[in-house]
Amino acid sequence: MEPGQVGLQAGVTSGFPAGGPFFLLGLGGDVAVSHKVAPRLDWGIVRRPDGSVDLRDLRLGSQIVLTDAPTFTVRLQPGVVLPTASAAANYYYTDLSTGSVDPTLAAEAVGGSTWLGSVRVSARVPLYDGADRIRQGPFFGADTRLARRIGSVVPFVGASALRQLPSVPVGAAPDFTEVAATGGVVVAPWDTSSLVPHVRVPLYNPNGLSYGLAVGMVFRTIVGGPPDGHEH
């Protein structure tokens, strides 16, 4: 993005565990303050299989571009999570709300031109007990993707691994492990907007697969521009 531009994003994910479907609505936005730095905010709500609806934690962070070559990009994403959600609001394949203020950090590398490969790793580490007097374990994620540009369409396949370590006291909150296959396609026929349908299929969980499939859609658009109306 150019400095002064704003990126807006909305996405919905549906999963299908044995007890019935769950739905997650996520909203986010970022503002490019320079060519390399863009502060970001993300929030959302989740409807669980029992019909209850919860807010998700509010995430504040920033994307920092460390390397921006024509065929290779590295981004760092530090942030913090604020406990705006129920500590029980788990939607099966991402981290729980911990009830505490948690630092987060993610790093992503993308390389290629026609063929693209990417690797992303992330961590969320609770530093103290939450409002429920439980310190949930650190949450770690790793994702890899292989993609192919075909005009304005970029299909991709990948793999994802998630791990939520045990809580303190052990067993007070669930720990979690999952390995999944992922896939989707980036459709970007417009200069400033894109649509990304995606799917996640869990392959391994030592405690048994808690859902069979998750599908979703993300829409992103960029609005505004530099004050003089020209890109630099």
Backbone hydrogen bonds in HBPLUS format (Angstrom, degrees):
<---DONOR---> <-ACCEPTOR-->    atom                        ^
c    i                          cat <-CA-CA->   ^        H-A-AA   ^      H-
h    n   atom  resd res      DA  || num        DHA   H-A  angle D-A-AA Bond
n    s   type  num  typ     dist DA aas  dist angle  dist       angle   num
A0005-GLN N   A0002-GLU O   3.02 MM   3  5.71 163.1  2.05 145.4 147.6     1
A0004-GLY N   A0032-ALA O   2.79 MM  28  5.58 166.9  1.81 161.5 159.9     2
A0032-ALA N   A0005-GLN O   3.05 MM  27  5.69 168.2  2.07 166.7 170.3     3
A0006-VAL N   A0223-VAL O   2.92 MM 217  5.34 167.7  1.94 155.5 159.5     4
A0223-VAL N   A0006-VAL O   2.85 MM 217  5.34 164.6  1.87 156.4 159.5     5
A0007-GLY N   A0030-ASP O   2.77 MM  23  5.12 162.4  1.80 153.0 158.6     6
A0030-ASP N   A0007-GLY O   2.90 MM  23  5.12 149.7  1.99 140.2 149.0     7
A0008-LEU N   A0221-THR O   2.84 MM 213  5.44 169.1  1.85 168.4 171.3     8
A0221-THR N   A0008-LEU O   2.94 MM 213  5.44 158.0  1.99 154.7 161.8     9
A0009-GLN N   A0028-GLY O   2.93 MM  19  5.06 157.9  1.98 149.6 143.7    10
A0028-GLY N   A0009-GLN O   2.95 MM  19  5.06 157.5  2.00 148.4 146.3    11
A0010-ALA N   A0219-PHE O   2.93 MM 209  5.40 157.9  1.98 155.5 162.7    12
A0219-PHE N   A0010-ALA O   2.78 MM 209  5.40 170.9  1.79 166.6 168.9    13
A0011-GLY N   A0026-GLY O   2.91 MM  15  5.15 155.8  1.97 151.3 153.9    14
A0026-GLY N   A0011-GLY O   2.84 MM  15  5.15 169.0  1.85 150.9 154.7    15
A0012-VAL N   A0217-MET O   2.96 MM 205  5.58 152.4  2.03 153.7 161.8    16
A0217-MET N   A0012-VAL O   2.93 MM 205  5.58 148.7  2.03 153.7 163.8    17
A0013-THR N   A0024-LEU O   2.86 MM  11  5.07 152.4  1.93 143.6 152.4    18
A0024-LEU N   A0013-THR O   2.79 MM  11  5.07 156.9  1.84 152.5 158.6    19
A0014-SER N   A0215-VAL O   2.74 MM 201  5.43 167.7  1.75 169.4 173.5    20
A0215-VAL N   A0014-SER O   2.84 MM 201  5.43 153.2  1.91 159.1 162.5    21
A0015-GLY N   A0022-PHE O   3.03 MM   7  5.30 156.0  2.09 139.1 146.4    22
A0022-PHE N   A0015-GLY O   3.01 MM   7  5.30 150.3  2.10 133.6 140.9    23
A0016-PHE N   A0213-LEU O   3.14 MM 197  5.84 139.2  2.31 161.3 172.9    24
A0212-GLY N   A0016-PHE O   3.40 MM 196  5.97 172.0  2.40 125.6 124.3    25
A0020-GLY N   A0017-PRO O   3.18 MM   3  5.62 167.0  2.20 115.6 119.4    26
A0023-PHE N   A0047-ARG O   2.94 MM  24  5.08 155.8  2.00 140.9 148.9    27
A0047-ARG N   A0023-PHE O   2.72 MM  24  5.08 163.2  1.75 154.0 160.2    28
A0025-LEU N   A0045-ILE O   2.92 MM  20  5.39 165.2  1.94 159.7 164.7    29
A0045-ILE N   A0025-LEU O   2.94 MM  20  5.39 147.9  2.04 147.9 158.1    30
A0027-LEU N   A0043-TRP O   2.87 MM  16  5.47 170.2  1.88 151.6 154.5    31
A0043-TRP N   A0027-LEU O   2.87 MM  16  5.47 159.3  1.92 163.5 169.2    32
A0029-GLY N   A0041-LEU O   2.94 MM  12  5.52 147.6  2.04 154.8 162.9    33
A0041-LEU N   A0029-GLY O   2.91 MM  12  5.52 155.1  1.97 160.3 168.5    34
A0031-VAL N   A0039-PRO O   3.05 MM   8  5.72 149.7  2.14 154.1 163.6    35
A0033-VAL N   A0037-VAL O   3.02 MM   4  5.89 143.0  2.16 145.9 157.4    36
A0034-SER N   A0037-VAL O   3.36 MM   3  5.32 144.7  2.50 152.4 147.7    37
A0065-VAL N   A0036-LYS O   2.80 MM  29  4.74 160.7  1.83 139.9 146.5    38
A0038-ALA N   A0063-GLN O   2.96 MM  25  5.14 146.8  2.07 143.4 152.2    39
A0063-GLN N   A0038-ALA O   2.92 MM  25  5.14 166.6  1.94 131.3 133.6    40
A0040-ARG N   A0061-GLY O   2.68 MM  21  5.10 165.5  1.70 134.7 134.2    41
A0061-GLY N   A0040-ARG O   2.91 MM  21  5.10 157.9  1.96 152.3 150.5    42
A0042-ASP N   A0059-ARG O   2.92 MM  17  5.05 152.7  1.99 143.9 150.0    43
A0059-ARG N   A0042-ASP O   2.86 MM  17  5.05 175.5  1.87 157.2 158.5    44
A0056-ARG N   A0044-GLY O   2.70 MM  12  5.10 153.8  1.77 150.7 142.3    45
A0046-VAL N   A0054-ASP O   2.84 MM   8  5.42 156.6  1.90 156.7 164.4    46
A0054-ASP N   A0046-VAL O   2.94 MM   8  5.42 160.2  1.98 154.0 159.9    47
A0048-ARG N   A0052-SER O   2.92 MM   4  5.58 155.0  1.98 162.6 168.6    48
A0051-GLY N   A0048-ARG O   2.90 MM   3  5.48 162.5  1.94 124.9 128.3    49
A0058-LEU N   A0082-LEU O   3.25 MM  24  5.19 140.3  2.41 146.1 149.9    50
A0082-LEU N   A0058-LEU O   2.77 MM  24  5.19 172.2  1.78 162.8 164.6    51
A0060-LEU N   A0080-VAL O   2.93 MM  20  5.43 172.2  1.94 170.3 171.1    52
A0080-VAL N   A0060-LEU O   2.74 MM  20  5.43 154.4  1.81 162.0 169.5    53
A0062-SER N   A0078-PRO O   3.10 MM  16  6.01 146.1  2.22 170.2 174.0    54
A0064-ILE N   A0076-LEU O   2.78 MM  12  5.12 162.9  1.81 161.3 165.9    55
A0076-LEU N   A0064-ILE O   2.82 MM  12  5.12 164.2  1.84 151.0 156.1    56
A0066-LEU N   A0074-VAL O   2.83 MM   8  5.45 149.5  1.93 146.8 155.8    57
A0067-THR N   A0074-VAL O   3.31 MM   7  4.93 162.9  2.34 131.2 132.8    58
A0074-VAL N   A0067-THR O   2.95 MM   7  4.93 154.6  2.01 132.6 136.7    59
A0069-ALA N   A0072-PHE O   2.86 MM   3  5.04 149.0  1.96 174.9 164.6    60
A0072-PHE N   A0069-ALA O   3.34 MM   3  5.04 164.6  2.37 100.1 104.7    61
A0112-GLY N   A0071-THR O   2.90 MM  41  4.93 153.8  1.97 137.3 137.7    62
A0073-THR N   A0110-VAL O   2.81 MM  37  5.21 158.5  1.86 155.2 162.0    63
A0110-VAL N   A0073-THR O   2.85 MM  37  5.21 160.8  1.89 153.3 159.4    64
A0075-ARG N   A0108-GLU O   2.82 MM  33  5.22 163.9  1.85 155.8 161.3    65
A0108-GLU N   A0075-ARG O   2.91 MM  33  5.22 160.8  1.95 151.5 155.2    66
A0077-GLN N   A0106-ALA O   2.75 MM  29  4.92 160.7  1.78 156.6 152.6    67
A0106-ALA N   A0077-GLN O   3.07 MM  29  4.92 138.9  2.25 114.0 126.2    68
A0079-GLY N   A0104-THR O   3.02 MM  25  4.98 142.7  2.17 141.8 133.6    69
A0104-THR N   A0079-GLY O   2.93 MM  25  4.98 163.1  1.96 127.3 125.1    70
A0081-VAL N   A0102-ASP O   2.78 MM  21  5.15 154.8  1.84 147.9 156.7    71
A0102-ASP N   A0081-VAL O   3.12 MM  21  5.15 152.4  2.20 139.5 146.0    72
A0084-THR N   A0082-LEU O   2.87 MM   2  5.91 126.8  2.16 116.0 100.1    73
A0089-ALA N   A0086-SER O   3.07 MM   3  5.29 169.0  2.09 114.0 116.5    74
A0090-ASN N   A0088-ALA O   2.87 MM   2  5.81 123.1  2.20 115.8  99.1    75
A0093-TYR N   A0091-TYR O   2.96 MM   2  6.08 139.2  2.13  98.1  93.5    76
A0131-ALA N   A0099-GLY O   3.19 MM  32  5.29 135.3  2.40 114.8 121.9    77
A0125-VAL N   A0103-PRO O   3.24 MM  22  6.03 162.7  2.27 168.3 173.3    78
A0105-LEU N   A0123-ALA O   3.01 MM  18  5.44 152.4  2.09 149.3 153.6    79
A0123-ALA N   A0105-LEU O   2.86 MM  18  5.44 137.2  2.04 147.4 161.0    80
A0107-ALA N   A0121-VAL O   2.94 MM  14  5.57 154.8  2.00 157.2 164.1    81
A0121-VAL N   A0107-ALA O   3.01 MM  14  5.57 159.0  2.05 158.7 165.1    82
A0109-ALA N   A0119-VAL O   2.96 MM  10  5.48 158.9  2.00 156.3 163.3    83
A0119-VAL N   A0109-ALA O   2.99 MM  10  5.48 151.4  2.08 151.4 160.3    84
A0111-GLY N   A0117-GLY O   2.90 MM   6  5.45 164.6  1.93 161.3 166.5    85
A0117-GLY N   A0111-GLY O   2.90 MM   6  5.45 160.3  1.94 158.2 164.6    86
A0149-ARG N   A0114-THR O   2.78 MM  35  5.09 171.5  1.79 156.9 159.9    87
A0116-LEU N   A0147-ALA O   2.88 MM  31  4.93 169.5  1.89 134.7 137.2    88
A0147-ALA N   A0116-LEU O   2.78 MM  31  4.93 165.8  1.80 150.3 152.9    89
A0118-SER N   A0145-ARG O   3.04 MM  27  5.21 154.9  2.11 142.4 144.3    90
A0145-ARG N   A0118-SER O   3.02 MM  27  5.21 153.2  2.09 141.5 143.5    91
A0120-ARG N   A0143-ASP O   2.83 MM  23  5.14 157.5  1.88 153.8 157.4    92
A0143-ASP N   A0120-ARG O   2.80 MM  23  5.14 158.3  1.84 153.7 159.8    93
A0122-SER N   A0141-GLY O   2.90 MM  19  5.12 153.1  1.97 147.4 147.2    94
A0141-GLY N   A0122-SER O   3.03 MM  19  5.12 158.4  2.08 137.9 138.4    95
A0124-ARG N   A0139-PHE O   2.85 MM  15  5.10 146.3  1.96 148.7 154.9    96
A0139-PHE N   A0124-ARG O   2.83 MM  15  5.10 165.7  1.85 153.7 158.3    97
A0130-GLY N   A0134-ILE O   2.93 MM   4  5.53 173.0  1.93 130.6 130.8    98
A0133-ARG N   A0130-GLY O   2.91 MM   3  5.27 156.5  1.97 121.1 121.9    99
A0135-ARG N   A0168-VAL O   3.04 MM  33  5.11 173.7  2.04 156.0 154.1   100
A0168-VAL N   A0135-ARG O   2.78 MM  33  5.11 150.2  1.87 144.1 154.2   101
A0165-LEU N   A0138-PRO O   2.96 MM  27  5.54 169.4  1.97 164.0 162.9   102
A0140-PHE N   A0163-ARG O   2.86 MM  23  5.25 161.7  1.89 150.2 156.4   103
A0163-ARG N   A0140-PHE O   2.91 MM  23  5.25 151.8  1.99 157.2 157.7   104
A0142-ALA N   A0161-ALA O   2.93 MM  19  5.29 147.8  2.04 153.1 159.3   105
A0161-ALA N   A0142-ALA O   2.88 MM  19  5.29 158.9  1.92 156.0 162.2   106
A0144-THR N   A0159-ALA O   3.00 MM  15  5.49 160.0  2.04 158.4 163.1   107
A0159-ALA N   A0144-THR O   3.07 MM  15  5.49 145.2  2.20 137.9 147.4   108
A0146-LEU N   A0157-VAL O   2.86 MM  11  5.60 157.1  1.91 166.5 173.5   109
A0157-VAL N   A0146-LEU O   3.06 MM  11  5.60 154.6  2.12 151.4 157.6   110
A0148-ARG N   A0155-PRO O   3.18 MM   7  5.95 149.4  2.28 160.1 168.7   111
A0150-ILE N   A0153-VAL O   2.75 MM   3  5.18 156.0  1.81 167.8 175.1   112
A0153-VAL N   A0150-ILE O   3.13 MM   3  5.18 161.5  2.17 117.8 121.8   113
A0188-ALA N   A0152-SER O   2.91 MM  36  5.24 170.1  1.92 162.5 164.4   114
A0154-VAL N   A0186-VAL O   2.82 MM  32  4.92 153.8  1.89 143.3 150.9   115
A0186-VAL N   A0154-VAL O   2.89 MM  32  4.92 166.9  1.90 126.7 129.0   116
A0156-PHE N   A0184-GLY O   2.88 MM  28  5.48 161.4  1.91 148.6 146.1   117
A0184-GLY N   A0156-PHE O   3.04 MM  28  5.48 147.9  2.14 153.2 149.0   118
A0158-GLY N   A0182-THR O   2.89 MM  24  4.92 146.3  2.01 141.1 133.7   119
A0182-THR N   A0158-GLY O   2.99 MM  24  4.92 170.5  1.99 125.0 124.6   120
A0160-SER N   A0180-ALA O   2.87 MM  20  5.17 156.3  1.92 153.8 155.3   121
A0180-ALA N   A0160-SER O   2.81 MM  20  5.17 161.1  1.85 153.9 159.0   122
A0162-LEU N   A0178-GLU O   2.82 MM  16  5.17 160.6  1.86 153.2 158.4   123
A0178-GLU N   A0162-LEU O   3.00 MM  16  5.17 155.7  2.06 145.4 144.2   124
A0164-GLN N   A0176-PHE O   2.72 MM  12  4.80 164.6  1.74 144.7 149.5   125
A0176-PHE N   A0164-GLN O   3.01 MM  12  4.80 158.2  2.06 128.8 134.6   126
A0172-ALA N   A0169-PRO O   3.14 MM   3  5.64 164.8  2.16 131.2 133.8   127
A0179-VAL N   A0204-TYR O   2.99 MM  25  5.10 148.8  2.09 143.2 148.5   128
A0203-LEU N   A0179-VAL O   2.78 MM  24  5.67 168.3  1.79 151.6 153.9   129
A0204-TYR N   A0179-VAL O   3.10 MM  25  5.10 149.9  2.20 148.0 147.2   130
A0181-ALA N   A0201-VAL O   2.91 MM  20  5.20 160.0  1.95 149.8 147.0   131
A0201-VAL N   A0181-ALA O   2.84 MM  20  5.20 169.9  1.85 159.5 162.5   132
A0183-GLY N   A0199-VAL O   3.12 MM  16  5.41 144.6  2.25 151.1 151.2   133
A0199-VAL N   A0183-GLY O   2.85 MM  16  5.41 153.3  1.92 156.7 156.9   134
A0185-VAL N   A0197-PRO O   3.18 MM  12  6.00 150.3  2.27 162.9 168.6   135
A0187-VAL N   A0195-LEU O   2.84 MM   8  5.17 166.8  1.86 157.5 161.5   136
A0195-LEU N   A0187-VAL O   2.88 MM   8  5.17 155.7  1.93 145.5 153.6   137
A0222-ILE N   A0192-THR O   2.84 MM  30  5.19 137.6  2.02 143.2 156.5   138
A0194-SER N   A0220-ARG O   2.87 MM  26  5.42 151.1  1.95 155.4 161.4   139
A0220-ARG N   A0194-SER O   3.05 MM  26  5.42 165.1  2.07 151.6 154.9   140
A0196-VAL N   A0218-VAL O   2.79 MM  22  5.03 156.1  1.84 150.2 157.0   141
A0218-VAL N   A0196-VAL O   3.03 MM  22  5.03 146.1  2.15 117.9 128.3   142
A0198-HIS N   A0216-GLY O   2.94 MM  18  5.31 160.5  1.98 138.2 139.7   143
A0216-GLY N   A0198-HIS O   2.94 MM  18  5.31 152.8  2.01 152.6 150.3   144
A0200-ARG N   A0214-ALA O   2.76 MM  14  5.10 151.5  1.84 157.6 161.2   145
A0214-ALA N   A0200-ARG O   2.98 MM  14  5.10 147.7  2.09 152.5 157.5   146
A0208-GLY N   A0205-ASN O   2.83 MM   3  5.17 164.0  1.86 123.6 125.6   147
A0229-GLY N   A0226-PRO O   2.86 MM   3  5.25 161.1  1.90 118.6 124.9   148
